[in-house]
Amino acid sequence: MKIVSVKSPEPEIDSEVSSFIAICVPRSIRPTPVRNRLKRIIREAVNDSIIMIQPGYYVGLLPKPSFAGLNSEERKIQVELLLRKAGLLKSIKMNRI
């Protein structure tokens, strides 16, 4: 899977607004129900990581057909690694006692 991200050029965008994610499955993946299934699979994998994405980004996910063959846990790990590699995940601050 590939990832494309762009910082929002709109200065009036609120810093608390979440990022926008587009899932772009190529038409070369046929038939249409297979493309739709792949989109649903990716949406499920992104669901857990979406709250950790920095606000104000447009993110495009471009999957390969092999992504559908991974199990659920592997998909989530791969999506998180991609987002981390692209520098889109928020740094989590831990409070020390």
C-alpha positions, 0 to 999 in steps of 0.5 A: 500500500502507498500513502500520499499526504498533503498539509491543508493549505487552508489557513482558516482550517481549525486545528481541532478538525480531523484529517480527511482520508481518501481510499483510492482503489484502482480500476485494474482491481476487478470486478467491482465487488472486489474493489468495494470489499477492499475499500471496506477492509481498509476502512476497518484497518484505518478506524483504530488509527484515525484518532492518532492522525494529526489534524489538518491533513489530506491523506490518500491510501492506495492499496495493492490487491495483496492487502486483502489477503492479510489478516485483520491484525496484520492490516492494522499494523501495516496501516499504522506503520505507513502513517508513522513512516509518513509522520502523520501520527500524533506524538502521545504524551505520557503523564508521569506520576 
